[in-house]
């Protein structure tokens, strides 16, 4: 079997600086801010997180993730980040984990985005219809 290799210059990440996707601190800050903004107790958040993920999550875990003295020591598992976003209703958590130009939309924002796509498609179809009518009528 022959294995082909790509030149490093063809990889999509070659233009990115080393460490540019480090988002650990931003995620911790977003989780902490979302918890404070939610008005929910850490115990309730831990219970919901455990219920939704099927994992053993306690208030201690939440405190450990948000303690200033422990930042960088503990990683929040990806499925917990997704569940925290839903529980807290705050897309900032996922947005902090996607710093490379990707955008995270809430369900309401996603509907607006989809509407925008429909409008753009309609305008393109309308333009194409106009061009065809011109051709049919011999104007073009």
N, C-alpha and C positions, 0 to 999 in steps of 0.2 A: 504494500500500500504506500502511496506517495502522499506526503502531507505538504500542502502548499502554505506558505507564510505570506502574510500581508506586510508590505513595508510600513514601518511605524508611522510614517507621514500620512498614511491613508486612514488612520484611526480617528474617530470623531472627537476624541478627548486630547489629542496632541497639543492643541492650542491652549489647553487649560493649565493653570499653574498648579504645582504640587500642593496638596492640601486645600485646594479651592472648594472642594465638596465637603469639607468638614462642617458638620452642622450640629454636632452634639450639644454645644452650649445653647445654640438657638432653639433647639427642640426643648431642652430643659426650661429655658426662659418662657417659651410659649406654653408649655404645660403648666408651669407655675402661674402665669398670668391668666390662663383659661380657668384654672381651678378657682382662683380668687374672684374672677368675674362671674363664675357660675352661681355662686351662693350655696353650692352643695357642700356637705361635709365630706371630709376625706374618707371617713368610714363608709358613707353611702357610695362614693366613687369606687372605692376598693371592692365593695360588695357587688356593684353592677359590673365592674371589670371582671371579677371572678365569674359571675353568672354568664356574661356574654362570651368570654374566652374559654371557659371551662378550666381555667388555671387557678391555682391557689394564690390569690393576691390579697394582701392585707393592707391596712392603713400604714403599717410600717414601710411597706414598699413605696407607697405614695410619698411618704415623708422622706425616704431615702433618695428618691428621684429628684425631689425639689429642694433638698437641703443645700444651702450654699456651700457648706463645708465638704459635701460629697460630690459636687459636680465633677463629671468626668470619670468618676470611679465606677458608676453603675450605668449600664446601657438599658434603655427601655426597649423591650422586644417590639418588633414591628407590628405584630397583631395587637399589642396593647396601645400603640400609638393610634391605630385605626379605631379601636374601641373607645379610647379617650376622646377622640374627635367627635364621635357620635354621642357619647354620654354627656360631654360638656357642650356640645353644639357649637364648637369653635374650630373653624378650618385653619386657624393660625398654626396649630400643631403640625398638621400635614404640610402646610406651606413652608414651615421652617425646615422640614425634612426634604424639601424639593427646591434647593436653592439655585439650580442650574437653568433657570429660565422656564421651567414648567410652572403651570398655574393650577391651583386647587380651587375648585368652585363648590360653593354650597349648593344644595338641590335647587334653591330659588335662582341662584346665579346661573346654574346650568340650564334652566328653562329659558332664561333671557339669552344666553349664548346660542341655544338651539334655535330660538326665534330669529336671531340675527343671521344664522346660517340659512334659514328658510328664505328670509328676505333677500339675501344675496343671490341665492339660487333663482328666485323668482325674477329678479332684475336681469340676470343672465339670460333666462328663457325669454323674457320679454324683448330683450335686445335682439336675440336670435330670431324671434318671430317677426320683428320689424324688418330685419335684413331679408328674411325669406319673402315677406309680402312685397318688398321692393323688387326683388328678383322676379316674383310672379307677375307683378304689374309692369315690369320692364323699366323700372326706374333706376336700376343699378347696374 
